[in-house]
């Protein structure tokens, strides 16, 4: 994450009449967030940019504050180009979601067996009992090693300093362990992202009295739902289902009662699996 330091004391002062009117960065002029693939500007920079009339102007015509706002926009846009507009930059950015998705199944299994535990390194080193493959400790070690290998790809390719730091780490085994899985999963994640509708999403809902994941598409990756107590489903007769063909990736559909978070009432909905 790259950010400018504050130069104007009024920029984010409580006395600023503009206030934080944008869902943007509030502790710097601007930044590029590598975790969210997003360029963010401060509310003050947004305001200054909005005051400049369209067309070509000089810094002498706009004044220092407005020129600095454009400088911030250009600076953070260059970071965006570096990460999105180049092959390595895109691969580098994708390693962050890859660290999650590459361990998704293992994380779900670990949560099922021991619940939500932090941190996994401590769990693996202090958990009593057997520690081989197929055990809880073995599962935790797979998660730890996968996470390290994906992060090691960044360390091996980012700079000489991070290369040495990664190579000296006791967990580092070889370049192949870091490079091949990271590149393979990053490409796969990019292909899936291109094939997924922009409005597709997954949420956790109370279904028939139990919390479950619900997705808009069969190819979406379901979330890990936090355990919660769902209201008891009221007695109700399911509506007559309309004849329908299950969506791609599912085989059957059924009527279930889904809790509407806005009304806190159960509603009949069709869910396909």
PyMOL commands that set and color helices and strands:
alter all, ss='L'
color gray80, all
select helices_A, chain A and resi 43-51+59-62+64-84+87-101+104-114+120-126+136-158+160-168+175-195
alter helices_A, ss='H'
color red, helices_A
select strands_A, chain A and resi 2-3+30-33+38-41+202-207+210-215+253-260+265-272
alter strands_A, ss='S'
color yellow, strands_A
deselect
rebuild
show_as cartoon
